[in-house]
Amino acid sequence: MSEEVKETAAVAEAAAEPVSVDTSMYTVEDLQKQVKPLSKNGFLRFFQKIGRWWLGSWYGFCDKHPKGSDLIYKIFFLVVFSQAVTIWQFIVMTFLPYAFPQSVFPKITVGWPDITLGSFTNNGASYVIFGDNNGWGYFIAFEIAVFTAQCINFPLQRNITYRSHGNPWLQAMWYFIGWVLVSVFTNAVWGICNVFFTHWGWYQSAGLDVVAGLIKTVLTGGVSMAIFFFIFLIIFPDNNKMAKSSKAKYEKLVAKNASTEKIVKAENNMKLWEDKATKSNAEKEYFKAKSQVNAAVMKYNAIVKASENPKLKAEDKELYPAKIEKAFENAVIAIQAREEKEVAYNAARAL
């Protein structure tokens, strides 16, 4: 048996052995200090318990399925934040158009480039990418609403969904360029659909006008959100993948005996991405550890409460001391892990 195989077997054997934890340094009071007290309001307390249980379950799922959980996490927050800024747009559009009085911005159909498309004009249909039937005032208000929504969406997606540590100004520039191009594309596609819908008289039908509105929502909202998912992957690249890629590039240059200038540049780039990866990983692990402490302490409290049930049978009650001891030990393990992750998190923030 080779030394490498022996070492691997020894590691596996050690991992299989039960971990002994010294719990003598901790008391029940120490455990209770780890979690914020639940609200006295029964309604809020109910959702707090669900939230804490969910976070504990979610991070357990993350440990078992890192790639799948990462994809689910990103898609979930992408959709949530996109819908949230849509609500913001609705609120803005409810009031902002009043800032553009019809005396200055008449309520007439305006648009650009306003191109006539063959025979599709018998119902006043023309190809428009930017414009509105309510005039330029309403259209300007709409664009302001959309732009401010992106100003809200960008930091949420950057800091929460993708946990990026890249240059925010450079990322904002690419985000703005992407937003303009996606808006032009989706509006251009919708402009063609609008010509046909107008020509066919859909807007005069009580049912078909709803279908047309739904198609517009899907095109200008759903499609752009799907495109932005891939744009975000470029703007906010995965730090670990970039660190691995930059390291491979550096090692390749070293192996080829490239010029000192190229090697130094590649080495600096490698260190930059490694620092970013260290920060994002430490941040993720720390917040996960905090949540797992909450979950472990809550589980301990639940077992203790269940053991005090006067309706418990004698044989069932005898099982609870071992359960309580194990739950206490798991809570201590979670606390110690959180403390270790906190040290690593603070060190990473100093990079």
Disulfide bonds with the S-S distance in Angstrom:
none
